[in-house]
Amino acid sequence: MGDLLRELKAHHTVTILKSPFTPKRVEQFMRNLDVLYIEWCIDYMVTITNVPKHCKIVTRLHRMEVHGRWGKKAKFQKVDLLILVNSFMKDYCFQYMPNLRNVKKIKVIQHGVDIDEFKYNPGRGYGKRLGWVGYLKPVKDPLFALTLMNSLPRWQLRFIGLPSKHPHLTRATRKLAREHHNIIWLDKKISHNKMPAYYRKLDIFLNTSTIESQCVSILEAMSCGVYPLIRKWPHPQCRPEEIYPEANLFTTVEECKRKIGTWVKLSVSEKRQKSRQMRQFIEARYNAKDKAREMRQAIESA
């Protein structure tokens, strides 16, 4: 959102509405706007689409809202433009939230990375360090990464796992982290400006989610030159090969281990070549400045 706000403020007057999102405040706020942009389709989306409409409405939908209670109560026929982060999300969203078909226009714009902040160090060294980032919830499947360390005793896992609404998963995580000397569990949120330093200490970034629309942490790690291994989601409508290099995807634990083993056997020059390829992939496809400009132009054309 920071990149988008900077881009919008460079071309337009931008006003931000903060809570409480009461119907009276929302309607009055819209009276002074040309376009209202909404980032998350949650509780305030219901309020916004259930008061008289005084401006155009643009919103960006992520996968997680599709399964929430708020999206089903929103009147999407009032939305002028719906932005999705991947093309395959359209069918997925329509399946679980049919009222989205009432949106006037849909556009796909993927997330990006600030490549100036998430820099690549071409002279970096290599070791045996795995990384994992996410909230502790079943869809992220953190136990996959933790149990994987049983067969990788010479590797270190730098595990940023933030507790959420699943205490049983937090307890299981704590138990496994204590049992393994090669797991460093960071259970507190790290500020975003410190994340580049975290990524640059890694050799492989592991994503074990069973489904995602687009994982920004993977893109950030790749921007820093880290080689990612990404679980291929089992949901038939979700196609990660449209987002990431297919060579970096895996399906089973055995395939994941094989790909880690293949990485270990590479020479330093070969690893550096792979690191450069990851950085170049992000530069070509996911530069945040390009994505923010696409978002601004879409909002302007709503």
C-alpha positions as CSV (number, residue, x, y, z in Angstrom):
1,M,0.0,0.0,0.0
2,G,2.9,2.4,0.6
3,D,4.0,2.2,-3.0
4,L,0.5,2.8,-4.2
5,L,-0.1,5.7,-1.9
6,R,3.1,7.4,-3.0
7,E,2.1,6.9,-6.7
8,L,-1.4,8.3,-6.1
9,K,-0.2,11.3,-4.1
10,A,2.2,12.2,-6.9
11,H,-0.8,12.7,-9.3
12,H,-3.9,13.3,-7.2
13,T,-5.2,14.6,-3.9
14,V,-5.5,11.6,-1.6
15,T,-7.6,11.6,1.6
16,I,-7.6,8.5,3.9
17,L,-10.7,7.6,5.9
18,K,-9.9,6.1,9.3
19,S,-12.3,4.2,11.6
20,P,-15.0,4.2,12.8
21,F,-16.6,3.4,9.5
22,T,-20.1,4.4,10.3
23,P,-22.7,4.7,7.5
24,K,-23.0,8.5,8.1
25,R,-19.2,9.1,8.0
26,V,-18.7,6.9,5.0
27,E,-21.5,8.5,3.0
28,Q,-20.2,12.0,3.8
29,F,-16.7,11.0,2.9
30,M,-17.8,9.8,-0.5
31,R,-19.5,13.0,-1.3
32,N,-16.2,14.7,-1.7
33,L,-14.5,12.1,-3.8
34,D,-14.2,11.1,-7.5
35,V,-13.0,7.5,-6.6
36,L,-13.0,5.6,-3.4
37,Y,-10.3,2.8,-3.3
38,I,-10.8,-0.1,-0.8
39,E,-7.9,-2.5,-0.1
40,W,-9.7,-5.3,1.8
41,C,-13.2,-6.6,1.2
42,I,-14.1,-6.9,4.9
43,D,-16.5,-5.2,7.3
44,Y,-16.2,-1.7,6.0
45,M,-16.8,-3.0,2.4
46,V,-20.3,-3.9,3.6
47,T,-20.9,-0.4,5.0
48,I,-19.6,1.3,1.9
49,T,-21.7,-0.7,-0.5
50,N,-24.9,-0.4,1.6
51,V,-25.0,3.4,1.7
52,P,-26.0,5.7,-1.2
53,K,-23.2,5.8,-3.8
54,H,-21.7,9.2,-4.5
55,C,-18.5,8.3,-6.3
56,K,-16.8,5.4,-8.2
57,I,-15.7,2.5,-6.1
58,V,-12.6,0.4,-6.8
59,T,-11.4,-2.5,-4.6
60,R,-8.7,-5.1,-4.6
61,L,-9.7,-8.6,-3.5
62,H,-7.3,-11.2,-2.0
63,R,-8.0,-14.9,-1.6
64,M,-8.6,-14.8,2.1
65,E,-11.6,-12.5,1.9
66,V,-13.4,-15.0,-0.4
67,H,-14.0,-17.3,2.6
68,G,-15.0,-14.6,5.0
69,R,-18.5,-13.5,6.1
70,W,-18.2,-9.9,5.0
71,G,-17.9,-10.4,1.2
72,K,-21.2,-12.2,1.0
73,K,-23.0,-9.2,2.5
74,A,-21.4,-6.6,0.2
75,K,-23.3,-5.2,-2.8
76,F,-20.8,-5.8,-5.5
77,Q,-23.0,-4.3,-8.2
78,K,-22.0,-0.9,-6.8
79,V,-18.3,-1.7,-7.5
80,D,-17.0,-0.1,-10.7
81,L,-13.6,-2.0,-10.8
82,L,-12.5,-5.1,-9.0
83,I,-8.7,-5.7,-9.0
84,L,-7.4,-9.3,-8.6
85,V,-3.8,-10.2,-8.0
86,N,-3.8,-13.2,-10.4
87,S,-5.8,-14.3,-13.4
88,F,-6.6,-17.7,-11.9
89,M,-8.2,-16.0,-8.9
90,K,-11.2,-15.0,-11.0
91,D,-12.7,-18.5,-11.3
92,Y,-11.7,-19.3,-7.7
93,C,-13.4,-16.2,-6.4
94,F,-16.6,-16.7,-8.5
95,Q,-16.9,-20.2,-7.2
96,Y,-17.0,-19.2,-3.5
97,M,-18.5,-15.7,-3.9
98,P,-20.9,-15.7,-6.9
99,N,-22.1,-12.1,-6.1
100,L,-18.7,-10.9,-7.5
101,R,-20.2,-11.5,-11.0
102,N,-22.1,-8.3,-10.4
103,V,-19.0,-6.1,-10.6
104,K,-18.9,-3.8,-13.6
105,K,-15.2,-4.5,-14.6
106,I,-12.4,-6.8,-13.4
107,K,-8.7,-6.2,-13.9
108,V,-5.6,-8.3,-12.9
109,I,-2.6,-6.5,-11.4
110,Q,-0.1,-8.6,-9.4
111,H,1.8,-7.5,-6.3
112,G,5.3,-6.1,-6.7
113,V,8.5,-5.6,-4.6
114,D,10.5,-2.5,-3.9
115,I,13.7,-3.6,-5.6
116,D,15.6,-0.7,-4.2
117,E,14.8,-1.8,-0.6
118,F,15.1,-5.5,-1.2
119,K,18.6,-5.3,-2.8
120,Y,20.7,-8.2,-4.1
121,N,24.3,-8.6,-3.0
122,P,26.2,-10.1,-5.9
123,G,29.2,-11.0,-3.7
124,R,27.2,-12.9,-1.1
125,G,28.4,-16.1,0.5
126,Y,26.5,-19.4,0.7
127,G,25.8,-21.8,3.5
128,K,22.9,-24.0,4.6
129,R,20.3,-21.7,5.9
130,L,16.5,-22.1,5.2
131,G,13.9,-19.4,5.8
132,W,10.2,-19.5,6.4
133,V,7.8,-16.5,7.0
134,G,4.1,-16.5,7.9
135,Y,1.3,-16.7,10.4
136,L,0.8,-19.9,12.2
137,K,-2.4,-21.2,10.6
138,P,-3.3,-24.4,8.8
139,V,-3.3,-23.0,5.3
140,K,0.4,-22.0,5.7
141,D,1.3,-25.5,6.9
142,P,4.3,-24.5,9.1
143,L,4.7,-28.0,10.5
144,F,5.9,-29.1,7.0
145,A,8.9,-26.8,7.3
146,L,9.6,-27.8,11.0
147,T,9.4,-31.5,10.5
148,L,11.6,-31.2,7.3
149,M,14.5,-30.3,9.6
150,N,14.6,-33.9,10.9
151,S,16.2,-34.9,7.7
152,L,18.4,-31.8,7.3
153,P,20.5,-31.8,10.5
154,R,23.3,-29.7,8.9
155,W,20.9,-27.0,7.9
156,Q,19.5,-24.1,10.0
157,L,15.9,-23.0,9.7
158,R,15.3,-19.3,10.5
159,F,11.6,-19.6,11.2
160,I,9.5,-16.4,11.4
161,G,6.2,-17.9,12.6
162,L,3.7,-15.4,14.1
163,P,1.0,-16.9,16.4
164,S,-2.6,-16.4,15.1
165,K,-6.0,-17.8,16.1
166,H,-4.8,-21.4,16.2
167,P,-3.4,-22.2,19.7
168,H,-2.9,-25.9,19.0
169,L,-0.7,-25.0,16.0
170,T,1.3,-22.6,18.2
171,R,1.8,-25.3,20.8
172,A,2.9,-27.8,18.2
173,T,5.3,-25.3,16.7
174,R,6.8,-24.5,20.1
175,K,7.3,-28.2,20.8
176,L,9.1,-28.9,17.5
177,A,11.2,-25.8,17.8
178,R,12.4,-26.8,21.2
179,E,13.2,-30.4,20.1
180,H,15.5,-29.3,17.2
181,H,18.8,-27.5,17.8
182,N,18.8,-26.3,14.1
183,I,15.5,-24.3,14.3
184,I,15.6,-20.6,15.3
185,W,12.0,-19.6,15.9
186,L,11.3,-15.8,15.7
187,D,7.8,-15.5,17.1
188,K,7.6,-11.7,17.1
189,K,6.8,-9.5,14.1
190,I,9.8,-8.0,12.4
191,S,9.5,-4.5,11.0
192,H,9.3,-4.4,7.2
193,N,12.5,-2.4,6.9
194,K,14.5,-5.1,8.7
195,M,13.2,-7.9,6.4
196,P,15.8,-7.4,3.6
197,A,18.6,-8.2,6.2
198,Y,16.7,-11.4,7.2
199,Y,16.4,-12.6,3.6
200,R,20.0,-11.9,2.8
201,K,21.1,-14.3,5.5
202,L,19.3,-17.2,3.7
203,D,20.3,-19.7,1.0
204,I,16.8,-21.1,0.3
205,F,13.4,-19.6,1.1
206,L,10.7,-22.2,1.8
207,N,7.0,-21.6,1.2
208,T,4.8,-24.5,2.3
209,S,1.3,-23.0,1.9
210,T,-1.4,-25.2,0.6
211,I,-3.0,-22.2,-1.3
212,E,-2.2,-18.6,-1.9
213,S,-3.2,-15.9,-4.4
214,Q,0.3,-14.4,-4.4
215,C,3.0,-14.6,-1.6
216,V,4.9,-11.3,-1.4
217,S,7.5,-12.8,1.0
218,I,8.6,-15.2,-1.8
219,L,9.0,-12.2,-4.2
220,E,11.0,-10.3,-1.6
221,A,13.3,-13.2,-1.0
222,M,13.9,-13.6,-4.7
223,S,14.6,-9.9,-5.1
224,C,17.4,-10.4,-2.5
225,G,18.8,-13.2,-4.7
226,V,17.5,-16.1,-2.5
227,Y,16.5,-19.3,-4.2
228,P,12.9,-20.2,-3.3
229,L,11.3,-23.6,-3.1
230,I,7.5,-23.2,-3.4
231,R,4.9,-25.8,-2.7
232,K,2.6,-26.4,-5.7
233,W,-0.9,-25.8,-4.4
234,P,-3.2,-28.8,-4.7
235,H,-6.3,-26.7,-5.5
236,P,-7.0,-27.3,-9.3
237,Q,-7.9,-23.7,-10.0
238,C,-4.7,-22.2,-8.6
239,R,-1.7,-22.2,-10.8
240,P,1.5,-21.0,-9.1
241,E,3.5,-21.6,-12.3
242,E,1.8,-18.4,-13.6
243,I,3.6,-16.5,-10.8
244,Y,6.9,-18.2,-10.1
245,P,9.5,-20.2,-12.1
246,E,8.2,-23.7,-12.6
247,A,11.6,-25.1,-11.7
248,N,11.2,-23.7,-8.1
249,L,7.9,-25.6,-7.4
250,F,7.6,-28.9,-5.6
251,T,4.8,-31.2,-4.7
252,T,6.0,-33.7,-2.2
253,V,8.5,-33.7,0.8
254,E,10.8,-36.0,-1.2
255,E,10.8,-33.6,-4.2
256,C,11.6,-30.7,-1.8
257,K,14.5,-32.6,-0.3
258,R,15.8,-33.5,-3.7
259,K,15.8,-29.9,-4.8
260,I,17.6,-28.9,-1.6
261,G,20.2,-31.6,-2.3
262,T,20.6,-30.3,-5.9
263,W,21.2,-26.8,-4.6
264,V,23.9,-28.1,-2.1
265,K,25.8,-29.7,-5.0
266,L,26.1,-26.5,-7.0
267,S,29.4,-24.7,-7.1
268,V,29.6,-21.1,-5.7
269,S,29.6,-19.7,-9.2
270,E,26.5,-21.7,-10.1
271,K,24.7,-20.6,-6.9
272,R,25.5,-17.0,-7.8
273,Q,24.2,-17.5,-11.2
274,K,20.9,-18.9,-9.7
275,S,20.8,-15.9,-7.3
276,R,21.1,-13.5,-10.2
277,Q,18.4,-15.2,-12.1
278,M,16.0,-14.9,-9.1
279,R,16.8,-11.1,-8.9
280,Q,16.4,-10.7,-12.7
281,F,13.0,-12.5,-12.6
282,I,11.7,-10.0,-10.0
283,E,13.2,-7.0,-11.9
284,A,11.5,-8.0,-15.1
285,R,8.0,-9.0,-13.7
286,Y,7.4,-7.6,-10.2
287,N,8.9,-4.1,-9.8
288,A,6.7,-2.3,-7.3
289,K,7.0,1.0,-9.1
290,D,5.6,-0.6,-12.3
291,K,2.8,-2.2,-10.4
292,A,1.9,1.0,-8.5
293,R,1.7,2.8,-11.8
294,E,-0.6,0.1,-13.2
295,M,-2.8,0.4,-10.2
296,R,-3.0,4.2,-10.5
297,Q,-3.9,4.0,-14.2
298,A,-6.6,1.4,-13.4
299,I,-8.1,3.5,-10.7
300,E,-8.1,6.5,-13.0
301,S,-9.9,4.6,-15.7
302,A,-12.6,3.1,-13.4
